[in-house]
Amino acid sequence: MPKKPPTGPRIRNRKAHHKFQLLETLECGVVLRGTEVKSLRAGQASLDEAYARIDGTELWLVGCHIAPYAHAKVDSHEPKRRRKLLAQRREIHKLEAKVMQKGLTLIPLEMYFNERGLAKVTVATAQGKSQSDKRESLKKSDHQREMDRAMRRRR
């Protein structure tokens, strides 16, 4: 039986590839409340200022903004609360060992619902880029874009 593509919107951290050099990724589940699920399915979330943190043996998503659900009557959620990420203990220990290295951090790349309807977050270990590294990657992408345009014109 072929896999179905993920459903609903994919909330992406667009600045992550520009600001950080991404090293390794991990897909985690995320613990959400009822109105958070409805807001996320409507695409009302932002990962721009979010990061992940390891506290003890648990992995937490901090700074992720999920807008309050507009049709909720009374029991709405707090938009920027910490959310627990679900990963196996040995994966968390591996991440913790890497994060202890100088300059590495955990950055969420995207949030989506998988084919079974479960909320997932892709987290990456990342190292911050310097200003010159950012300029270099912009030059590379511009050069690649120009090459692609030239190839399309030749056809």
Secondary structure, 3 states (H helix, E strand, C coil): CCCCCCEEEEEECCCHHHHEEEEEEEEEEECCCHHHHHHHHCCCEECCCCEEEEECCEEEEECCEECCCCCCCCCCCCCCCCEEEECCHHHHHHHHHHHCCCCEEEEEEEEEECCCCCEEEEEEEEEECCHHHHHHHHHHHHHHHHHHHHHHHHC
